Amino acid sequence: DLDTQNDGFSVFVTGHMIDKPERTNTRFPSESMLDVRGTLWNKLNEINCTHGIRRLICSGTAGVDLLAVEWILPNNIAGDLYLPYDQETFIENARSEERRVG
């Protein structure tokens, strides 16, 4: 019951990566990032004000997940980042993606 007294909720956020420029079947075009961020942040603010968020959980994808991380930082909310594979591989893939996209 959401109306009962509690110490806050853990919220899990997952979503799409921002599309690469060459993607033809778009899911999350970069031009929609500000709208997505606004919608996500409004929902997180609503949940936080109504019920309290004590922890945010996400996977660190360069898209919705990182937009959620941007929200928790100024709100002093704890976060857990679960990488899809080991840290070294994750960082190398992110760097190679940065080099590829430029």
N, C-alpha and C positions, 0 to 999 in steps of 0.2 A: 504494500500500500504506500503510494508516494506521499500521503499526507502524514505518515507517522514520523516521529522525531528520529533523526539519525545523524551520523557523523559526516554525511556527504556521500556522494556517489562516485564510483569509478565509471568513466565514460570511455568507450572504445570507438575510435574514429578510423575509418578506412574509406578509400575512394580511389579514383583514377589518378594516374600521373598526368601532368600537362602534356598534351600531344606534341610530338616532334613536328617541326614545320612541314616535313614531306608527307605526313600521314594524310591519306585521302578519306578514310572512314573515321571522322572525328568523334571523339568522346568528350574531351576536355580541351577545347581550343584555348590557346594562351589569351586570346582577347576576352574570354569569359572569366578569367581569374579573379578580377576585382569583384564581379557579381557573386561568384562562388564564395569568396572570402567573406563578403558582407553577409550573405545568407548563413554561412557556417558560424561566424562570430555572433550573429544575432541569436541563433539557436543555442549556442554555448552560453551566452550571457543569460538567456531566459532560463535555462536549466540551472545555471549557477545561482541566479537570484532566487529562484523558486525552491530548489532542493539542495543546493550546494554541490560543488564538484570538488572532490579531494584529490583525484588522480585522473590523468588522461593517458590512455594507452593507444599507441599507433605503431606503424611499421617504418616510418621514415621515408615513404615514397615522395618524390619531388612532385607534389601536387597537393591533394586534400590533406594528407597527413602533415606535411610541413606547414600548411596554413593553420592547422590546429595547434601545432607547436608554437607558432608565432603568437597565438592567442594566450597560451598558458604562461608565457614568460612574464609579461607585465602584470598578470593576475596572481602571481605567486602560487601557482598550482603545480603540484608534483606531476612528473611525466615518466612513463616507461616507454622506451623505444625498443621494439622487437625487430631485429634485422632479419630479412628472409634467408640469409646465410651468414657465414662468418664475417667478422668486421673487416678483415683485410680484403677479402673479395668484394665486399660491399663498397668500400672506399675506392678500390681500383676500378670497379665498374662505373662509379659516379665520376671519377676523373676521366675515364675514357669517353664517357658520354659528353662531358664538358668539352673535351678536345674535338669530338666529332661535330657537335652542334655549334661550337665556337662562341 
